[in-house]
Amino acid sequence: MTLKPAAFQRCFECWIKRLSGKRTESELDVVAIDGKAVRRSHDRAAGLGPLFLVSAWAVQRGISLGQLATEEKSNEITAIPDLLDQIDIKKSVVTIDAAGCQKNIAAKIIDGHGDYVLALKGNQGTLHDAVIDFVVRHMENDFANVVARKHTETAKGHGREDKLIYYQLPVPDDLVGRKKWKGMQTIGVVIRMSESGNRWTSDVRYYISSLKLGVKRFAACVRGHWGIENTLHWCLDVTFREDENRVRNRVLGDNLAWLKRFAISLLKQVDDKESIAMRRRMAGWNPEFLAKVLGIPTT
């Protein structure tokens, strides 16, 4: 509780950089930024809601790059720029959900020599409506009058089959507010149709991006962002039982949350077929395996 979270996290930066290794120029590096509430950390007596953490997750490398704690989910917008200042996003693609679709955040990513894929929803009403109108208008004639790229894939799991259709189009010169979004080059659309038993569901999601045309790269970025929920957040809740944490002190809660993310980063670097939960148990049972996780030579 006496350790400042920002200083505490900086102590691990060199270790994280060593875990990152070297990337080739062609290798995609997606940094997904998303928020998560520690649900049982509320303190009604002190008038505090659950601790809310905004994390940056290097998808392909399976490494937590940093986090910031806020008192409420609504503060996520102000936390994201501060988090971007803490991490290296050069030559990376930063993905953020609709809450982080803000002009200043897009500009900060471009200024940091990165690219962005930002989910677009009603919080950007005028732009959201203009993008939908543009896409629907050209979809009616199968994009005959515009340059468009399409990619389709299927995914199965947990008794459900998804069909995903990705479209990517250049941003039109006359799109409302285009000049206010630094680096914006393309619009993305994802149509997901899901079958589970006899039930069908579908949804459509829209994105703005600084990426050039390349629909498979766009698709990989979207899948990568979903990965922070399926990989990091799921592991925190199921393996580390983070949602059951009743720590109310904000500094302690922030530092413990970072240690859990750092532990996941270490465990994911181990090259075997075991789950994160099993690797965690093995690290407690076997000192040699623990040394392997920590990167300490045993000979």
Order of alpha helices (4+ residues) and beta strands (2+ residues): alpha-alpha-beta-beta-beta-alpha-beta-alpha-beta-alpha-beta-beta-beta-beta-alpha-alpha-alpha-alpha-alpha
